[in-house]
């Protein structure tokens, strides 16, 4: 993971680019709420992530993700395994 480096500015811009009305993640945070976090919060998040990537250590919860795909009207449903 030597090539992966998180950048606070990039995370902040990505958060601000989220579409309004997008559902919350499994942590309960909605993108609209994340958009309002100060830039410093994203800088600290990037530092924490870079530290974890550099040490190749992270909380066990980072290895589990849950998501629910909600079909949208008029969109093709793609299934994969």
N, CA, C and O atoms as a DFTB+ gen file, in Angstrom:
324 C
 N C O
     1  1       0.815      -1.189       0.000
     2  2       0.000       0.000       0.000
     3  2       0.861       1.256       0.000
     4  3       0.400       2.321       0.410
     5  1       2.073       1.146      -0.443
     6  2       2.968       2.298      -0.433
     7  2       2.498       3.429      -1.339
     8  3       2.818       4.591      -1.084
     9  1       1.753       3.116      -2.381
    10  2       1.359       4.131      -3.355
    11  2       0.081       4.874      -2.973
    12  3      -0.274       5.856      -3.625
    13  1      -0.607       4.430      -1.943
    14  2      -1.869       5.048      -1.553
    15  2      -1.592       6.142      -0.532
    16  3      -1.013       5.883       0.523
    17  1      -2.007       7.365      -0.847
    18  2      -1.870       8.484       0.080
    19  2      -3.171       9.274       0.048
    20  3      -3.606       9.736      -1.007
    21  1      -3.778       9.421       1.204
    22  2      -5.007      10.206       1.308
    23  2      -4.634      11.673       1.441
    24  3      -3.630      12.027       2.059
    25  1      -5.460      12.510       0.851
    26  2      -5.245      13.946       0.877
    27  2      -6.490      14.621       1.437
    28  3      -7.593      14.390       0.940
    29  1      -6.330      15.451       2.464
    30  2      -7.461      16.114       3.094
    31  2      -8.259      16.973       2.141
    32  3      -9.489      16.988       2.197
    33  1      -7.566      17.697       1.254
    34  2      -8.263      18.543       0.279
    35  2      -9.131      17.705      -0.660
    36  3     -10.268      18.068      -0.961
    37  1      -8.583      16.586      -1.114
    38  2      -9.335      15.720      -2.034
    39  2     -10.557      15.121      -1.331
    40  3     -11.628      15.028      -1.931
    41  1     -10.406      14.717      -0.072
    42  2     -11.541      14.170       0.672
    43  2     -12.610      15.235       0.879
    44  3     -13.802      14.956       0.751
    45  1     -12.189      16.439       1.194
    46  2     -13.120      17.554       1.403
    47  2     -13.888      17.851       0.116
    48  3     -15.106      18.024       0.151
    49  1     -13.195      17.910      -1.009
    50  2     -13.844      18.167      -2.298
    51  2     -14.814      17.044      -2.663
    52  3     -15.902      17.302      -3.177
    53  1     -14.422      15.805      -2.397
    54  2     -15.298      14.663      -2.702
    55  2     -16.568      14.726      -1.860
    56  3     -17.657      14.435      -2.356
    57  1     -16.437      15.100      -0.603
    58  2     -17.608      15.214       0.261
    59  2     -18.542      16.308      -0.236
    60  3     -19.761      16.138      -0.220
    61  1     -17.990      17.408      -0.669
    62  2     -18.804      18.521      -1.147
    63  2     -19.475      18.203      -2.488
    64  3     -20.457      18.846      -2.859
    65  1     -18.943      17.211      -3.216
    66  2     -19.480      16.864      -4.535
    67  2     -20.604      15.824      -4.464
    68  3     -21.172      15.456      -5.493
    69  1     -20.926      15.350      -3.258
    70  2     -21.983      14.344      -3.149
    71  2     -23.335      14.929      -3.521
    72  3     -23.588      16.120      -3.339
    73  1     -24.188      14.078      -4.040
    74  2     -25.529      14.508      -4.443
    75  2     -26.418      14.675      -3.216
    76  3     -26.371      13.850      -2.304
    77  1     -27.217      15.721      -3.184
    78  2     -28.161      15.887      -2.073
    79  2     -29.184      14.750      -2.067
    80  3     -29.570      14.241      -3.119
    81  1     -29.612      14.364      -0.879
    82  2     -30.633      13.332      -0.764
    83  2     -30.098      11.919      -0.784
    84  3     -30.879      10.967      -0.749
    85  1     -28.793      11.755      -0.838
    86  2     -28.201      10.420      -0.838
    87  2     -28.350       9.818       0.559
    88  3     -28.235      10.526       1.560
    89  1     -28.601       8.529       0.624
    90  2     -28.843       7.852       1.899
    91  2     -27.604       7.831       2.783
    92  3     -26.474       7.946       2.307
    93  1     -27.844       7.680       4.074
    94  2     -26.757       7.579       5.049
    95  2     -26.020       6.262       4.879
    96  3     -26.566       5.284       4.367
    97  1     -24.784       6.258       5.314
    98  2     -23.996       5.032       5.309
    99  2     -24.321       4.195       6.532
   100  3     -25.191       4.563       7.322
   101  1     -23.634       3.077       6.698
   102  2     -23.889       2.200       7.844
   103  2     -23.515       2.864       9.163
   104  3     -23.951       2.425      10.227
   105  1     -22.711       3.915       9.098
   106  2     -22.344       4.657      10.299
   107  2     -23.393       5.699      10.684
   108  3     -23.286       6.342      11.728
   109  1     -24.404       5.861       9.834
   110  2     -25.476       6.803      10.123
   111  2     -25.243       8.210       9.604
   112  3     -26.146       9.045       9.658
   113  1     -24.053       8.483       9.107
   114  2     -23.753       9.812       8.569
   115  2     -24.331       9.949       7.167
   116  3     -24.125       9.087       6.313
   117  1     -25.043      11.020       6.943
   118  2     -25.573      11.320       5.619
   119  2     -24.565      12.185       4.880
   120  3     -23.890      13.006       5.501
   121  1     -24.449      12.018       3.557
   122  2     -23.530      12.854       2.788
   123  2     -23.763      14.351       3.005
   124  3     -22.813      15.134       3.017
   125  1     -25.018      14.744       3.176
   126  2     -25.307      16.163       3.409
   127  2     -24.644      16.644       4.701
   128  3     -24.203      17.791       4.781
   129  1     -24.571      15.779       5.707
   130  2     -23.911      16.142       6.961
   131  2     -22.396      16.198       6.785
   132  3     -21.732      17.087       7.318
   133  1     -21.865      15.253       6.044
   134  2     -20.416      15.223       5.814
   135  2     -19.948      16.451       5.034
   136  3     -18.825      16.922       5.217
   137  1     -20.806      16.957       4.177
   138  2     -20.444      18.144       3.377
   139  2     -20.119      19.337       4.251
   140  3     -19.339      20.202       3.855
   141  1     -20.709      19.394       5.439
   142  2     -20.539      20.557       6.313
   143  2     -19.400      20.422       7.306
   144  3     -19.136      21.353       8.066
   145  1     -18.716      19.281       7.318
   146  2     -17.557      19.158       8.199
   147  2     -16.479      20.137       7.746
   148  3     -16.308      20.344       6.545
   149  1     -15.752      20.740       8.680
   150  2     -14.704      21.682       8.292
   151  2     -13.544      20.979       7.603
   152  3     -13.330      19.778       7.773
   153  1     -12.816      21.738       6.839
   154  2     -11.674      21.201       6.096
   155  2     -10.684      20.508       7.038
   156  3     -10.086      19.494       6.678
   157  1     -10.515      21.054       8.231
   158  2      -9.577      20.461       9.199
   159  2      -9.974      19.024       9.547
   160  3      -9.100      18.180       9.745
   161  1     -11.253      18.737       9.622
   162  2     -11.711      17.372       9.909
   163  2     -11.235      16.410       8.824
   164  3     -10.851      15.278       9.117
   165  1     -11.261      16.861       7.577
   166  2     -10.818      16.014       6.467
   167  2      -9.303      15.848       6.468
   168  3      -8.792      14.794       6.089
   169  1      -8.587      16.881       6.892
   170  2      -7.134      16.771       7.012
   171  2      -6.769      15.728       8.066
   172  3      -5.873      14.909       7.858
   173  1      -7.470      15.766       9.195
   174  2      -7.214      14.794      10.253
   175  2      -7.600      13.387       9.823
   176  3      -6.908      12.425      10.154
   177  1      -8.706      13.260       9.083
   178  2      -9.119      11.942       8.570
   179  2      -8.062      11.387       7.623
   180  3      -7.745      10.198       7.664
   181  1      -7.525      12.245       6.779
   182  2      -6.474      11.804       5.849
   183  2      -5.225      11.366       6.613
   184  3      -4.610      10.358       6.264
   185  1      -4.848      12.105       7.642
   186  2      -3.673      11.740       8.444
   187  2      -3.870      10.384       9.114
   188  3      -2.969       9.546       9.113
   189  1      -5.052      10.175       9.684
   190  2      -5.347       8.901      10.340
   191  2      -5.297       7.747       9.347
   192  3      -4.710       6.703       9.629
   193  1      -5.911       7.937       8.191
   194  2      -5.915       6.888       7.171
   195  2      -4.503       6.602       6.682
   196  3      -4.129       5.441       6.519
   197  1      -3.714       7.647       6.445
   198  2      -2.336       7.445       5.992
   199  2      -1.510       6.708       7.042
   200  3      -0.671       5.876       6.699
   201  1      -1.743       7.007       8.312
   202  2      -1.042       6.304       9.386
   203  2      -1.409       4.824       9.378
   204  3      -0.536       3.965       9.499
   205  1      -2.702       4.524       9.236
   206  2      -3.139       3.124       9.206
   207  2      -2.575       2.403       7.990
   208  3      -2.137       1.257       8.094
   209  1      -2.582       3.071       6.834
   210  2      -2.058       2.435       5.626
   211  2      -0.550       2.217       5.736
   212  3      -0.030       1.196       5.284
   213  1       0.139       3.169       6.331
   214  2       1.583       3.053       6.493
   215  2       1.990       1.943       7.441
   216  3       3.035       1.317       7.261
   217  1       1.177       1.700       8.440
   218  2       1.454       0.645       9.425
   219  2       0.781      -0.666       9.045
   220  3       1.008      -1.688       9.692
   221  1      -0.042      -0.648       8.004
   222  2      -0.813      -1.821       7.575
   223  2      -1.647      -2.363       8.734
   224  3      -1.803      -3.574       8.893
   225  1      -2.184      -1.435       9.545
   226  2      -3.026      -1.830      10.666
   227  2      -4.244      -0.918      10.717
   228  3      -4.132       0.297      10.559
   229  1      -5.386      -1.509      10.935
   230  2      -6.605      -0.735      11.051
   231  2      -7.595      -1.517      11.901
   232  3      -7.448      -2.728      12.071
   233  1      -8.603      -0.835      12.435
   234  2      -9.602      -1.538      13.247
   235  2     -10.278      -2.647      12.446
   236  3     -10.469      -2.528      11.236
   237  1     -10.633      -3.716      13.131
   238  2     -11.248      -4.855      12.434
   239  2     -12.544      -4.458      11.728
   240  3     -12.919      -5.077      10.732
   241  1     -13.233      -3.430      12.236
   242  2     -14.487      -3.006      11.597
   243  2     -14.249      -2.468      10.188
   244  3     -15.182      -2.426       9.385
   245  1     -13.030      -2.058       9.874
   246  2     -12.720      -1.543       8.538
   247  2     -12.742      -2.643       7.485
   248  3     -12.796      -2.356       6.289
   249  1     -12.700      -3.893       7.918
   250  2     -12.663      -4.999       6.972
   251  2     -14.050      -5.541       6.642
   252  3     -14.178      -6.509       5.892
   253  1     -15.078      -4.926       7.194
   254  2     -16.442      -5.369       6.959
   255  2     -17.267      -4.198       6.464
   256  3     -17.246      -3.116       7.050
   257  1     -17.979      -4.419       5.404
   258  2     -18.849      -3.367       4.875
   259  2     -20.190      -3.978       4.497
   260  3     -20.261      -5.109       4.016
   261  1     -21.233      -3.224       4.718
   262  2     -22.572      -3.646       4.344
   263  2     -23.161      -2.599       3.421
   264  3     -22.972      -1.400       3.628
   265  1     -23.858      -3.040       2.428
   266  2     -24.567      -2.091       1.578
   267  2     -25.822      -2.760       1.043
   268  3     -25.919      -3.985       0.960
   269  1     -26.751      -1.939       0.695
   270  2     -27.992      -2.425       0.106
   271  2     -28.185      -1.710      -1.217
   272  3     -28.258      -0.482      -1.263
   273  1     -28.267      -2.464      -2.272
   274  2     -28.510      -1.888      -3.592
   275  2     -30.012      -1.719      -3.767
   276  3     -30.766      -2.687      -3.664
   277  1     -30.436      -0.519      -4.025
   278  2     -31.853      -0.229      -4.216
   279  2     -32.080       0.050      -5.698
   280  3     -31.588       1.049      -6.221
   281  1     -32.819      -0.822      -6.376
   282  2     -33.054      -0.602      -7.810
   283  2     -33.776       0.731      -8.051
   284  3     -34.711       1.085      -7.332
   285  1     -33.335       1.440      -9.048
   286  2     -33.952       2.708      -9.423
   287  2     -34.874       2.479     -10.620
   288  3     -34.553       1.713     -11.528
   289  1     -36.001       3.142     -10.607
   290  2     -36.959       3.005     -11.686
   291  2     -36.312       3.415     -13.011
   292  3     -35.701       4.480     -13.113
   293  1     -36.453       2.565     -14.011
   294  2     -35.913       2.858     -15.334
   295  2     -34.440       2.530     -15.508
   296  3     -33.873       2.774     -16.574
   297  1     -33.805       1.974     -14.465
   298  2     -32.388       1.613     -14.548
   299  2     -32.249       0.100     -14.604
   300  3     -33.014      -0.624     -13.967
   301  1     -31.277      -0.372     -15.363
   302  2     -31.023      -1.797     -15.473
   303  2     -30.395      -2.313     -14.171
   304  3     -29.514      -1.664     -13.607
   305  1     -30.847      -3.470     -13.699
   306  2     -30.293      -4.073     -12.507
   307  2     -29.180      -5.028     -12.928
   308  3     -29.408      -5.968     -13.688
   309  1     -27.985      -4.776     -12.428
   310  2     -26.849      -5.637     -12.748
   311  2     -26.535      -6.509     -11.543
   312  3     -26.367      -5.998     -10.436
   313  1     -26.457      -7.796     -11.741
   314  2     -26.134      -8.733     -10.672
   315  2     -24.729      -9.241     -10.865
   316  3     -24.294      -9.468     -11.994
   317  1     -24.019      -9.421      -9.780
   318  2     -22.665      -9.947      -9.862
   319  2     -22.427     -10.850      -8.672
   320  3     -23.172     -10.815      -7.694
   321  1     -21.376     -11.664      -8.762
   322  2     -21.056     -12.558      -7.653
   323  2     -19.601     -12.436      -7.304
   324  3     -19.126     -13.110      -6.390
